[in-house]
Amino acid sequence: MDDMDFKHILRKIEVSREYKDFVNDNSDYYLVHVFTLTDSEHDNIWQIGYYSKETDKIIVFEHNIDNPSEIIVHPPAEALKKEEYIQPLSVEAVSVSKEDASVICKELLKEYYSREILSKSIFLLQNLPEFGQVWNVTMVTHAFSVINAKIDASNGKILKHHKENLMNWNSK
């Protein structure tokens, strides 16, 4: 299912009663991220996040493709951010699907990290002040490494990538 995958999910959420009820009472929230995880358990679960500068909170709507009629609304949570506020996401400017980003990551792995075997990948579409709108992809390997790639969401160009060992995270 890849008709721009997340755009289909976004439409489904934004026409839902849950979303309409929320927006009715919270018109200051705006779209800030699209999140999905690829592994055997979570392949079909998508989370769409909306942020309010006023409350400095994020609310997440979750949709499982395997259960098309259900939309789960998570309670507002603290925003994890470095900047003063979280940048809005402009869906119209995104032309790289999650599937496209996945293919780009496979090529990146083949070229730069060919010895790594993937365990799972985390796909986060967001607007970062230093990069603009990107697929921020975190790939966890069987060797406990994490490879992160920032992929321009408008043209698929890899803006940055690096690898870290998870075992070193405690020492930071």
N, CA and C of each residue as an Amber inpcrd file, in Angstrom:
protein
   516
   0.8490000  -1.1900000   0.0000000   0.0000000   0.0000000   0.0000000
   0.8820000   1.2370000   0.0000000   1.0590000   1.8410000  -1.1380000
   1.9810000   2.9670000  -1.1620000   1.4430000   4.1810000  -1.9140000
   0.1550000   4.4120000  -1.9260000  -0.2950000   5.6230000  -2.6130000
   0.1150000   6.8170000  -1.7560000   1.4510000   7.0280000  -1.7000000
   2.0790000   8.0230000  -0.8200000   1.7560000   7.6740000   0.6270000
   1.6840000   6.4120000   0.9190000   1.3740000   5.7830000   2.2020000
   0.8750000   6.7100000   3.3170000   1.7070000   7.5830000   3.8210000
   1.3070000   8.4030000   4.9630000   0.1960000   9.3780000   4.5930000
   0.1470000   9.8380000   3.3480000  -0.9040000  10.7790000   2.9570000
  -2.2710000  10.1030000   3.0230000  -2.3110000   8.8330000   2.6780000
  -3.5480000   8.0540000   2.7780000  -3.9660000   7.9330000   4.2510000
  -3.0120000   7.6280000   5.1070000  -3.2790000   7.5020000   6.5470000
  -3.7180000   8.8540000   7.1120000  -3.0290000   9.9130000   6.7180000
  -3.3540000  11.2580000   7.1800000  -4.7940000  11.6320000   6.8160000
  -5.1780000  11.3520000   5.5770000  -6.5590000  11.6320000   5.1510000
  -7.5540000  10.8610000   6.0040000  -7.2420000   9.5910000   6.2470000
  -8.1200000   8.7270000   7.0510000  -8.2940000   9.3150000   8.4620000
  -7.2080000   9.7780000   9.0450000  -7.2730000  10.3580000  10.3910000
  -8.0420000  11.6740000  10.3680000  -7.7360000  12.5380000   9.4000000
  -8.3410000  13.8720000   9.3990000  -9.8290000  13.8900000   9.0470000
 -10.3680000  12.7890000   8.5490000 -11.8220000  12.7110000   8.3410000
 -12.5130000  11.9450000   9.4690000 -11.7340000  11.4390000  10.4190000
 -12.3090000  10.6480000  11.5150000 -13.0420000  11.5420000  12.5260000
 -14.0020000  10.9550000  13.1970000 -14.7420000  11.6510000  14.2470000
 -13.7830000  12.0740000  15.3720000 -12.8270000  11.2000000  15.7130000
 -11.8690000  11.4900000  16.7880000 -11.0790000  12.7630000  16.4930000
 -10.5950000  12.8750000  15.2650000  -9.8150000  14.0450000  14.8800000
 -10.6880000  15.2980000  14.8610000 -11.8510000  15.1900000  14.2370000
 -12.7450000  16.3510000  14.1320000 -13.1660000  16.8490000  15.5060000
 -13.4720000  15.9210000  16.4240000 -13.8310000  16.3100000  17.7960000
 -12.6700000  17.0270000  18.4700000 -11.4580000  16.5130000  18.2850000
 -10.2840000  17.1270000  18.9020000 -10.0290000  18.5260000  18.3450000
 -10.0270000  18.6560000  17.0280000  -9.7290000  19.9360000  16.3810000
 -10.7910000  20.9870000  16.7130000 -12.0150000  20.5330000  16.8950000
 -13.1030000  21.4280000  17.2670000 -12.7740000  22.2010000  18.5540000
 -12.1360000  21.5090000  19.4950000 -11.7940000  22.1140000  20.7900000
 -10.3530000  22.6000000  20.8680000  -9.5430000  22.2640000  19.8670000
  -8.1020000  22.5550000  19.9200000  -7.5940000  23.0140000  18.5590000
  -8.0950000  24.1140000  18.0780000  -7.7740000  24.5620000  16.7210000
  -6.3270000  25.0510000  16.5620000  -5.5990000  25.2220000  17.6530000
  -4.2230000  25.7220000  17.5710000  -3.1980000  24.6200000  17.2680000
  -3.6020000  23.3610000  17.2310000  -2.6780000  22.2630000  16.9330000
  -2.4420000  22.1740000  15.4350000  -1.2000000  21.8650000  15.0440000
  -0.8740000  21.7020000  13.6270000   0.0080000  20.4700000  13.4400000
  -0.0110000  19.9200000  12.2250000   0.7220000  18.7050000  11.8860000
   2.2290000  18.9240000  12.0320000   2.9010000  17.9910000  12.7620000
   4.3540000  18.1140000  12.9340000   5.1400000  16.8440000  12.6170000
   4.5030000  15.6820000  12.6990000   5.2700000  14.4800000  12.3550000
   4.3930000  13.3080000  11.9360000   5.0430000  12.4250000  11.1910000
   4.4650000  11.1470000  10.7950000   5.4880000  10.1090000  11.2190000
   5.0320000   9.0580000  11.9100000   5.9510000   8.0800000  12.4860000
   5.4620000   6.6730000  12.1780000   6.3720000   5.8000000  11.8050000
   6.0720000   4.3760000  11.6920000   7.3520000   3.5850000  11.9220000
   7.1590000   2.3770000  12.3590000   8.2650000   1.4890000  12.7030000
   8.1500000   0.2640000  11.8090000   9.2440000  -0.2040000  11.2510000
   9.1700000  -1.4230000  10.4600000   9.9090000  -2.5490000  11.1700000
   9.1310000  -3.4830000  11.6250000   9.6090000  -4.7620000  12.1340000
   8.4130000  -5.7060000  12.0490000   8.5630000  -6.9130000  12.4970000
   7.4940000  -7.8980000  12.2970000   6.2010000  -7.5520000  13.0430000
   6.2830000  -6.8220000  14.1410000   5.0960000  -6.5230000  14.9420000
   4.4020000  -5.2110000  14.5790000   5.1270000  -4.2420000  14.0770000
   4.5860000  -2.8820000  13.9620000   4.4550000  -2.3500000  12.5460000
   4.6350000  -3.1840000  11.5430000   4.6670000  -2.7190000  10.1580000
   3.4810000  -1.8640000   9.7240000   2.3320000  -2.0880000  10.2820000
   1.1340000  -1.4180000   9.7910000   0.5920000  -0.3430000  10.7220000
   1.3760000   0.0460000  11.6980000   0.9340000   1.0670000  12.6580000
   1.5880000   2.4030000  12.3100000   0.7390000   3.4150000  12.1690000
   1.1980000   4.7630000  11.8550000   0.7520000   5.7150000  12.9570000
   1.6270000   6.6390000  13.3270000   1.2780000   7.6740000  14.2980000
   1.4750000   9.0370000  13.6460000   0.4490000   9.8700000  13.7660000
   0.4800000  11.2120000  13.1950000   0.4200000  12.1920000  14.3660000
   1.4110000  13.0990000  14.4550000   1.5090000  14.0020000  15.5950000
   1.1680000  15.4390000  15.2560000   0.4550000  16.0810000  16.1680000
   0.0710000  17.4910000  16.0490000   0.5640000  18.2130000  17.2860000
   1.0380000  19.4320000  17.0890000   1.6620000  20.2120000  18.1670000
   0.9410000  21.5390000  18.3580000   0.9350000  22.0060000  19.6000000
   0.3880000  23.3200000  19.9310000   1.4740000  24.1490000  20.6090000
   1.7640000  25.3240000  20.0380000   2.7090000  26.2550000  20.6860000
   2.1290000  26.7230000  22.0140000   0.8050000  26.9110000  22.0300000
   0.1210000  27.4210000  23.2140000   0.3230000  26.5220000  24.4360000
   0.1110000  25.2130000  24.2450000   0.2230000  24.2730000  25.3660000
   1.5940000  23.6150000  25.4370000   2.3860000  23.7290000  24.3500000
   3.6740000  23.0560000  24.2170000   3.5200000  21.5410000  24.3820000
   2.4280000  21.0150000  23.8290000   2.1350000  19.5760000  23.9070000
   1.9350000  19.0180000  22.4990000   2.1400000  17.7180000  22.4030000
   1.8810000  16.9870000  21.1600000   0.7710000  15.9890000  21.4310000
  -0.1380000  15.8730000  20.4730000  -1.1570000  14.8260000  20.5400000
  -0.9350000  13.9190000  19.3500000  -1.0390000  12.6130000  19.5780000
  -0.7660000  11.6400000  18.5340000  -2.0280000  10.8290000  18.2420000
  -2.3210000  10.7290000  16.9530000  -3.4010000   9.8800000  16.4720000
  -2.7510000   8.6530000  15.8600000  -3.1970000   7.4810000  16.2750000
  -2.5950000   6.2350000  15.8080000  -3.5980000   5.4600000  14.9640000
  -3.0950000   4.9210000  13.8630000  -3.9330000   4.1270000  12.9620000
  -3.2080000   2.8500000  12.5920000  -3.8980000   1.7250000  12.7580000
  -3.3570000   0.4250000  12.3700000  -4.0620000   0.0180000  11.0810000
  -3.3080000  -0.1550000  10.0200000  -3.8710000  -0.5040000   8.7230000
  -4.6720000  -1.8030000   8.8080000  -4.2590000  -2.7070000   9.7050000
  -4.9660000  -3.9830000   9.8490000  -6.3310000  -3.8290000  10.5270000
  -6.5640000  -2.6800000  11.1490000  -7.8480000  -2.4110000  11.8000000
  -8.3320000  -1.0460000  11.3090000  -8.8040000  -0.9750000  10.0520000
  -9.0440000   0.3110000   9.3850000 -10.0750000   1.2210000  10.0440000
 -10.9580000   0.6810000  10.8510000 -11.9960000   1.5400000  11.4280000
 -11.5740000   2.1790000  12.7490000 -10.4360000   1.7690000  13.2860000
 -10.0320000   2.2630000  14.6070000  -8.9570000   3.3500000  14.5150000
  -9.2040000   4.4520000  15.2180000  -8.2160000   5.5180000  15.3810000
  -8.0350000   5.6840000  16.8950000  -6.8010000   5.5610000  17.3500000
  -6.5140000   5.7270000  18.7730000  -5.9430000   7.1250000  18.9790000
  -6.4790000   7.8410000  19.9640000  -5.9770000   9.1730000  20.2860000
  -5.2130000   9.0680000  21.5980000  -3.9280000   9.3580000  21.5460000
  -3.1050000   9.3270000  22.7520000  -3.2640000  10.6500000  23.5000000
  -3.1630000  10.6290000  24.8200000  -3.2760000  11.8850000  25.5690000
  -2.1510000  12.8460000  25.2110000  -2.4000000  14.1610000  25.3130000
  -1.3410000  15.1400000  25.0310000  -0.0890000  14.8410000  25.8630000
   1.0670000  14.9650000  25.2250000   2.3450000  14.6750000  25.8890000
   3.2910000  15.8550000  25.7240000   4.2930000  15.9010000  26.5910000
   5.3210000  16.9380000  26.4910000   6.0160000  16.8420000  25.1420000
   6.3000000  17.9800000  24.5550000   6.9960000  18.0120000  23.2670000
   8.4920000  17.8500000  23.4930000   9.0930000  16.9110000  22.7850000
  10.5450000  16.7260000  22.8510000  11.1400000  17.5810000  21.7520000
  11.8070000  18.6660000  22.1370000  12.3030000  19.6020000  21.1300000
  13.5520000  20.3110000  21.6040000  14.3270000  20.7730000  20.6400000
  15.5180000  21.5650000  20.9370000  15.2130000  23.0480000  20.7700000
  14.3890000  23.3490000  19.7880000  14.0780000  24.7450000  19.4690000
  12.9360000  25.2440000  20.3550000  12.5880000  26.4960000  20.1770000
  11.5120000  27.1080000  20.9460000  10.1740000  26.4150000  20.6780000
   9.9490000  26.0460000  19.4210000   8.7340000  25.3080000  19.0710000
   9.0280000  24.3750000  17.9050000   8.1050000  23.4690000  17.6550000
   8.2870000  22.4770000  16.6000000   7.7380000  23.0200000  15.2840000
   8.5450000  22.8590000  14.2340000   8.1860000  23.3560000  12.9060000
   6.9980000  22.5770000  12.3300000   6.0930000  23.2730000  11.6390000
   4.9820000  22.5570000  11.0000000   5.4690000  21.7340000   9.8030000
   4.7400000  20.6830000   9.5120000   5.0280000  19.8120000   8.3850000
   4.0840000  20.1710000   7.2480000   4.6300000  20.4260000   6.0750000
   3.8240000  20.7490000   4.9010000   3.7300000  19.5180000   4.0040000
   2.6020000  18.8440000   4.0550000   2.4140000  17.6040000   3.3070000
   2.5620000  17.8300000   1.8080000   2.1180000  18.9700000   1.3210000
   2.1840000  19.2620000  -0.1180000   3.6160000  19.2490000  -0.6350000
   4.5720000  19.5860000   0.2030000   5.9750000  19.6580000  -0.2210000
   6.6880000  18.3070000  -0.1470000   5.9950000  17.2830000   0.3150000
   6.6000000  15.9530000   0.4480000   6.2810000  15.1170000  -0.7890000
   7.3210000  14.6880000  -1.4800000   7.0920000  13.8340000  -2.6430000
   7.7810000  12.4730000  -2.5020000   8.4820000  12.2710000  -1.3890000
   9.1530000  10.9970000  -1.1240000   8.3010000  10.2100000  -0.1220000
   7.8200000   9.0510000  -0.5510000   7.0030000   8.2130000   0.3320000
   7.8950000   7.4610000   1.3170000   7.2820000   6.8340000   2.2760000
   8.0280000   6.0090000   3.2270000   8.6950000   4.8630000   2.4730000
   7.9930000   4.3100000   1.5050000   8.5440000   3.2190000   0.6970000
   9.7740000   3.7020000  -0.0790000   9.7100000   4.9140000  -0.6450000
  10.8660000   5.5030000  -1.3390000  12.0370000   5.6600000  -0.3700000
  11.7540000   6.1730000   0.8190000  12.8000000   6.3690000   1.8400000
  13.4250000   5.0330000   2.2260000  12.6130000   4.0010000   2.2860000
  13.1000000   2.6640000   2.6150000  14.0740000   2.1530000   1.5470000
  13.7370000   2.3690000   0.2890000  14.6120000   1.9590000  -0.8230000
  15.9250000   2.7500000  -0.7710000  15.8420000   4.0350000  -0.5040000
  17.0400000   4.8890000  -0.3930000  17.9370000   4.3770000   0.7330000
  17.3320000   3.9950000   1.8500000  18.1100000   3.4680000   2.9850000
  18.7800000   2.1460000   2.6390000  18.0940000   1.2990000   1.8870000
  18.7050000   0.0190000   1.4790000  19.9390000   0.2710000   0.6230000
  19.8590000   1.2600000  -0.2680000  21.0150000   1.6190000  -1.1060000
  22.1530000   2.1850000  -0.2440000  21.7970000   3.0140000   0.7210000
  22.7880000   3.5850000   1.6430000  23.5030000   2.4700000   2.4060000
  22.7260000   1.5130000   2.9150000  23.3190000   0.3880000   3.6410000
  24.2710000  -0.3960000   2.7460000  23.8360000  -0.6630000   1.5260000
  24.6590000  -1.4380000   0.5920000  25.9840000  -0.7250000   0.3200000
  25.9070000   0.5960000   0.1450000  27.1110000   1.3550000  -0.2180000
  28.0480000   1.6240000   0.9600000  27.5010000   1.9830000   2.1330000
  28.3480000   2.4280000   3.2490000  28.4130000   1.4800000   4.4520000
  27.3960000   0.6620000   4.6180000  27.3150000  -0.1780000   5.8190000
  26.9610000  -1.6120000   5.4310000  27.6710000  -2.1630000   4.4540000
  27.3050000  -3.4460000   3.8600000  27.3920000  -4.6370000   4.8240000
  28.1340000  -4.5110000   5.8920000  28.2540000  -5.6200000   6.8440000
  27.1000000  -5.6640000   7.8610000  26.3000000  -4.6270000   7.8800000
  25.2200000  -4.5380000   8.8750000  23.9690000  -5.2900000   8.4250000
  23.3190000  -5.9380000   9.3690000  22.0410000  -6.6210000   9.1220000
  20.9810000  -5.9110000   9.9550000  19.9420000  -5.4430000   9.2750000
  18.9050000  -4.6570000   9.9580000  18.0080000  -5.5000000  10.8340000
  17.6630000  -4.9350000  11.9780000  16.6920000  -5.5380000  12.8790000
  15.3500000  -4.8200000  12.7200000  15.3980000  -3.4880000  12.7760000
  14.1870000  -2.6880000  12.5820000  14.5740000  -1.2980000  12.1250000
  13.5980000  -0.5940000  11.5620000  13.8160000   0.7900000  11.1270000
  12.6920000   1.6600000  11.6440000  13.0570000   2.8650000  12.0330000
  12.0990000   3.8480000  12.5320000  12.0800000   4.9930000  11.5320000
  10.8920000   5.2870000  11.0030000  10.7250000   6.3450000  10.0070000
   9.9570000   7.4950000  10.6430000  10.5790000   8.6650000  10.6710000
   9.9560000   9.8540000  11.2380000  10.0380000  10.9750000  10.2060000
   8.8810000  11.3730000   9.6980000   8.8170000  12.4910000   8.7670000
   8.5970000  13.7390000   9.6010000   9.5250000  14.7010000   9.4990000
   9.4370000  15.8940000  10.3330000  10.1300000  17.0630000   9.6490000
   9.9370000  18.2330000  10.2080000  10.5570000  19.4470000   9.6880000
  11.5990000  19.9050000  10.7090000  12.8670000  19.6760000  10.3950000
  13.9550000  20.0420000  11.3080000  14.5640000  21.3780000  10.8650000
  14.7560000  22.3160000  11.7960000  15.2920000  23.6260000  11.4190000
  16.5810000  23.5550000  10.6040000  17.4810000  22.6210000  10.9280000
  18.7640000  22.5690000  10.2260000  18.7170000  21.8240000   8.8910000
  17.6470000  21.0510000   8.6330000  17.5730000  20.2650000   7.3970000
  16.3160000  20.5280000   6.5690000  15.2910000  21.0930000   7.1530000
  14.0100000  21.2220000   6.4740000  13.2080000  19.9420000   6.6480000
  12.3070000  19.6750000   5.7140000  11.4510000  18.4960000   5.8230000
  12.2280000  17.2560000   5.4010000  12.3350000  16.3200000   6.3270000
  13.1230000  15.1100000   6.0870000  12.4030000  13.8700000   6.5940000
  12.7840000  12.7530000   5.9770000  12.5430000  11.4600000   6.5870000
  13.7720000  11.2370000   7.4640000  13.5680000  11.2390000   8.7580000
  14.6350000  11.0000000   9.7160000  14.5450000   9.5080000  10.0460000
  15.4330000   8.7240000   9.4480000  15.3390000   7.2640000   9.5350000
  16.4240000   6.7310000  10.4540000  16.0080000   5.9610000  11.4410000
  16.9320000   5.3160000  12.3630000  16.8400000   3.8140000  12.1430000
  17.9640000   3.2220000  11.7870000  18.0160000   1.7860000  11.5150000
  18.8130000   1.1050000  12.6210000  18.1970000   0.1460000  13.2770000
  18.8470000  -0.6080000  14.3490000  19.3170000  -1.9340000  13.7570000
  20.5910000  -2.2700000  14.0080000  21.1580000  -3.4890000  13.4190000
  21.2550000  -4.6050000  14.4580000  21.4810000  -5.8130000  13.9610000
  21.6560000  -6.9680000  14.8470000  22.9340000  -6.8540000  15.6780000
  23.8730000  -6.0460000  15.2390000  25.1390000  -5.8710000  15.9630000
  25.0620000  -4.7000000  16.9510000  23.8470000  -4.2720000  17.2720000
  23.6070000  -3.1790000  18.2230000  24.2100000  -1.8470000  17.7830000
  24.1550000  -1.6160000  16.4930000  24.5330000  -0.3160000  15.9610000
  23.2600000   0.4060000  15.5410000  23.3680000   1.7180000  15.4840000
  22.2650000   2.5390000  15.0060000  22.8140000   3.3830000  13.8610000
  22.1280000   3.2880000  12.7290000  22.4960000   4.0970000  11.5750000
  21.3640000   5.0960000  11.3810000  21.7260000   6.3760000  11.3220000
  20.7130000   7.4020000  11.1330000  20.9420000   8.0820000   9.7950000
  19.8400000   8.2900000   9.0660000  19.9170000   8.9860000   7.7830000
  18.8440000  10.0620000   7.7420000  19.2240000  11.2230000   7.2640000
  18.2850000  12.3240000   7.0320000  18.1090000  12.4190000   5.5200000
  16.8810000  12.1690000   5.0570000  16.5820000  12.1460000   3.6260000
  15.6330000  13.2890000   3.3030000  16.0290000  14.1400000   2.3760000
  15.1850000  15.2650000   1.9680000  13.8450000  14.7160000   1.4720000
  12.7440000  15.1700000   2.0750000  11.4170000  14.6400000   1.7680000
  10.8650000  15.1370000   0.4390000  11.5340000  16.1080000  -0.1680000
  11.0400000  16.6070000  -1.4540000  11.7410000  15.9540000  -2.6470000
  13.0110000  15.5180000  -2.4510000  13.7410000  14.9830000  -3.6070000
  14.4940000  13.6720000  -3.3520000  14.4950000  13.1730000  -2.1150000
  15.1370000  11.8970000  -1.8110000  16.6370000  11.9520000  -1.6230000
  17.2230000  13.1400000  -1.6190000  18.6780000  13.2770000  -1.4360000
  19.0340000  12.9940000   0.0290000  20.0940000  12.2140000   0.2290000
  20.5720000  11.9520000   1.5890000  21.3680000  13.1720000   2.0390000
  20.8840000  13.8340000   3.0760000  21.5190000  15.0570000   3.5640000
  22.6180000  14.7560000   4.5710000  22.4420000  13.6560000   5.3240000
  23.4200000  13.2910000   6.3560000  23.1670000  11.8390000   6.7390000
  24.2530000  11.1370000   7.0800000  24.1110000   9.7930000   7.6470000
  25.3050000   9.5100000   8.5450000  25.0650000   8.7150000   9.5710000
  26.1530000   8.3050000  10.4540000  25.7540000   7.0360000  11.2080000
  26.7500000   6.4030000  11.7920000  26.5420000   5.1570000  12.5260000
  27.1140000   5.3030000  13.9320000  26.3770000   4.7780000  14.8990000
  26.8410000   4.7510000  16.2850000  26.5980000   3.3620000  16.8510000
  27.3730000   2.9990000  17.8470000  27.1560000   1.7280000  18.5240000
  26.2700000   1.9910000  19.7480000  25.2070000   1.2110000  19.8810000
  24.2940000   1.3770000  21.0230000  25.0130000   1.1690000  22.3620000
  26.0410000   0.3670000  22.3820000  26.7800000   0.0890000  23.6260000
  27.4570000   1.3490000  24.1540000  27.7050000   2.3250000  23.2890000
  28.3600000   3.5620000  23.7080000  27.3780000   4.5910000  24.2440000
  26.0910000   4.3720000  24.1140000  25.1110000   5.3720000  24.5130000
  25.0960000   5.6430000  26.0060000  25.4040000   4.6570000  26.8250000
  25.4380000   4.8500000  28.2770000  26.5480000   5.7850000  28.7180000
  27.6220000   5.8340000  27.9400000  28.7720000   6.6480000  28.3210000
  28.6240000   8.1060000  27.9340000  27.5220000   8.4640000  27.2800000
  27.3250000   9.8650000  26.8350000  26.7030000  10.6930000  27.9250000
